[in-house]
Amino acid sequence: MVALTFLTRADCHLCDTARDTIAEAVAGRDVSVHEIDIDTDDDLSGQYGWDVPVVLLDGRQHSFHRVDANRLSKALVALGA
């Protein structure tokens, strides 16, 4: 199973778009999605600031600001999902 962590914040239009893209990319795949609002975590907020949304795959940064569906899908396949 691939662990996808989605770092976001409230009232973020890029995050809303990314959320939809992620949902499409993970549909039917062996992926666990964990969404975190960075404003609830001082360390994450300090690390990522205004660079949300951020997608981490198995703990490694895959994308930020915009999530490309094809690139994410290929990365998931490469990781066995």
C-alpha positions in Angstrom: 0.0 0.0 0.0 1.2 3.5 -0.9 0.9 6.2 1.8 -0.2 9.5 0.3 -0.1 12.5 2.6 -2.0 15.6 1.4 -0.9 18.7 3.2 -3.5 21.5 2.9 -5.1 24.4 4.7 -8.6 25.9 4.9 -9.8 28.3 2.3 -7.2 27.2 -0.2 -8.6 27.0 -3.8 -5.5 25.2 -5.1 -6.1 22.6 -2.3 -9.7 22.1 -3.4 -8.6 21.5 -7.0 -5.8 19.1 -5.8 -8.2 17.2 -3.6 -10.3 16.4 -6.6 -7.2 15.4 -8.7 -6.0 13.1 -5.9 -9.4 11.5 -5.5 -9.4 10.6 -9.2 -5.8 9.4 -9.2 -6.2 7.1 -6.2 -9.6 5.6 -7.2 -9.3 1.8 -7.3 -5.7 1.8 -6.2 -4.0 0.5 -3.1 -3.4 3.9 -1.6 -4.1 5.3 1.9 -4.8 9.0 1.9 -4.1 11.1 5.0 -5.0 14.8 4.8 -3.4 17.2 7.2 -4.2 20.9 7.7 -0.8 22.4 8.2 -2.2 25.2 10.3 -2.8 22.6 13.0 0.9 21.7 13.2 3.5 24.4 13.9 6.3 22.3 12.4 4.4 21.6 9.1 3.3 25.2 8.9 6.8 26.5 9.4 8.2 24.0 6.8 5.6 24.5 4.1 4.2 27.9 4.8 2.3 29.0 1.6 3.6 26.1 -0.5 0.3 24.1 -0.1 -1.0 21.9 -1.4 1.7 19.4 -1.0 1.6 15.7 -1.8 3.9 13.3 -0.2 4.2 9.7 -1.4 5.6 7.3 1.2 7.0 10.4 3.0 8.7 11.9 -0.1 7.5 15.1 -1.6 5.9 14.5 -5.0 4.3 17.8 -5.8 3.3 21.2 -4.4 1.1 24.1 -5.5 -0.5 22.1 -8.4 -1.0 18.3 -8.7 -0.8 16.9 -12.2 -3.1 13.9 -12.5 -0.9 12.0 -15.1 2.3 12.6 -13.1 0.7 11.4 -9.9 -0.9 8.4 -11.5 2.5 7.3 -13.0 4.2 7.8 -9.6 1.6 5.6 -8.0 2.0 2.9 -10.6 5.8 3.0 -10.1 5.3 2.5 -6.4 3.1 -0.5 -7.0 -0.4 1.0 -6.4 
